[in-house]
Amino acid sequence: MSELTLYKGEVFDFIDSPLNRKDAYRYFPDGALVVQDGKIIDCGPFKEVKGRYIDYEQVDYSGKLLMPGFIDSHIHYPQAEIIGMYGKQLLDWLDDYTFPAEQGFALSEHADRMARSFIEELFRNGTTACMAYATVHPASATALFSVASEYNMCMLTGKVLMDRNAPAGLTDTAEQGESESRSLIETWHGKGRNRYVITPRFAISCSTEQLIAAGRLHEQYPGTYIQTHLSEDKDEINSTLSLYPDCQDYLEVYERAGLVTDRSVFGHCIHLSDSECRRLAEAGSVIAHCPTSNLFLGSGLFDMLQANRVGMQTVLATDVGAGTSFSLLRTMGEAYKVQQLNGYPMSVFESLYKCTLGAAKALHLDDEIGCFGKGRKADFIVIDYAVTPSQQVRMDYLKHHEKWTLENKLFGLQTIGDDRNILATYIVGRRMK
């Protein structure tokens, strides 16, 4: 029989329930998580769980929090080198920093090196799965899939499609982009834990022919995903509508190409009309809210309350490099501030849901990751609540004033936590950090 490992500590995860209900989670202050062959086989109170097993290795994380690993649903791995550059606005950012950095990925050696650095940084921050943008170069996607495969990590990515309004070294053609994407799909999609994402960067950089080709690819390979950007910046919207004057709004550009589906993830979506919100909700598409990027580039404030009212699926994401951190803890903290400005004090449970089970459900991966249900992959993290002096002072105060509730502990993590609080990161039961 395969060896069992029992992890002891505070155990927290979400269960299937309507969004943002505070009883939609499980929490065991003295809990246990049991892993066998890289899968979760049990979870519950320590005293009950340990009594069900005789021969096991015990790993003691008493006083630390065990929870499912974070899922980052919108992140640009080639932009890791330019994080924190002087931003200006979106279109300036692309011209001044993004496009020059991405041209380096024409060299497979550079792509390989950056892919490894990128994935190791994810692990440091407790991110165990992501949907990432590569560059226009097929080698950039190959590098990311290859390194992720070494770790048996759940990786969703694809080569970017751009056939206009970008430097010559970063453009393909509609035909070339479709051919290269098809080859990558045949090679990587469904291989191990890899999934392919058809990736037209955004409407400004894609001709009608290329968007149609992207939609055709998804129709031929319906198990793939689609990722792009939508309504991030007002100048972007105006430029898009000038290129597609026969469309009533930005979303219609993608609708006409067959790109608005329940496997589509749209980054940002800050400046949507009521009609666009309704159509996205009806299609079951996913909106990736990237607050650190939106604030850094001055793009605007995403309205989570409106999204919830309409029924749009929303997840949280870092966006790196216009995003300013790989940490989804810091991202949750910034999302809270953005929603405060909108008059919506979003709960920490909603934030965490959108980075774990909510993201897994949105990406059709909840049978594999996102919670501690039996049979799920053992992708989980261990969090230390107090790794800095200020965090320890806060914890001591709350304990002495009987305010050391789960909600306050989690809220403190999203408000003043970061990569330092990630004590360990596990992928299919193997410790990566």
C-alpha positions, 0 to 999 in steps of 0.5 A: 500500500502507498505511504500516507502522509498526515498533515496536522494544523489549522485546515481551511477550504471552501465547499460548494455553496452560493458565493460569499456565504460565510457558512460556505467553508470548512475550518478545523482549528485542530485539523488534519489533511491526509495525502496519498499518491499526490491526492487528498484522501481525507480531511477533518478534525485531527482526533477523528482523522488520525483514528482512521489510519494506522501507518502514516507519516505525520507532518506537524504544522500546528498553529499554521494554516493549511489551505488549497493553493492559490490559482492566478487566472491572469498573469503575463509570465514574459513581463516578470522582468519589467515589474515595477517600471514607471507605468504611465498608461496602458498603451504607453506601457505596452510600447515602452516596456512590454513589447521590448521585453517580449522580443527577448523570448524569440531565444528559447534559452531566454524563455527556458530561463524565465519560465523556471524563474517565473514558476519558482516565484509562483511557488514562493507566493503560494500559487499552485496553478495559473492561466498565463500569457506567453509571447507570440513565439511558440518557444515561449509557450513550450518553455512554460509547459515544459518547466511546469511538467517537471513539477507536475503543476497545473499550467494553462497557457498559450502563444499570443496572437498578434498580427498588427499594431506591434513591433515586427518581431512580435507579430505573426499572421492570421494563418501563421498564428492558427498553424502554430497554435494548432501545433502547440495544442496537439503537442501540449493540451491534455498532456499531464496537467497542461491545458492550452489557452488560445490567446489573442492579445486584444482586439487592437493587436488582432485583425478580424481574420485573426480573431476569426481564426482563434474562434475557429481553433476553439470550435475545433478544440472545444476543450481549450480555453480562450484568454484576452483583454477587454475594456481595461482602459478608455483609450483602449476602448476608443482605439478598438472601436475605431478599428471595428466601427461596425461593432456597437461595443468592444465585446461585440468584436469578440462575439462576432469571432466566436470568442465569448464562451464559458471557457473564455477569461477576459482580463480587467473589464473595468469599463463595461456597459450594462449590456456587455455585463449581461451578455458576459453573464449569459455566456458564462464567461469569466472576468479576471479582476487585476486590482494592482495593475488597474491601480498602477496604470490608473485604468479604473476601478472594477465594480465587483458589486455590479458584477455580482448583481449581474451574475458574472463569474469573477476571479482575482489575478495579479497580471504581472508585470503591470501588476505589482506583485506575484502575491495573491494575498497582496492582490486580495488586499488591493481588491478590498481597497478598490471595492471600498472606494466603490462602496462595497466592503468585500469580505475576505471569504469572497476574496479567498474564494475567488483565488481558490475554489471559485477560480477552479470552478470558473476554469472547469478545474474544480474536480481537480483543484481548489478544495480539499475534496477527496480525490483532488490533487494535493496542491496546497499551501501552509501559511504562517499568520505572523512572520513579521513583528507587526503581524505578531503584535497584531496577533497578540492584541487580538488574542488578548481582546478575544478578537482572534476569529478566523475572519480577523486572522484571514483578513489580516493575511490579505491586508498585511500578508505577502510571500513571507507568510507562505511557509510551504507550497505543495504540488501533488503532495511534493513540497516545492518551497 
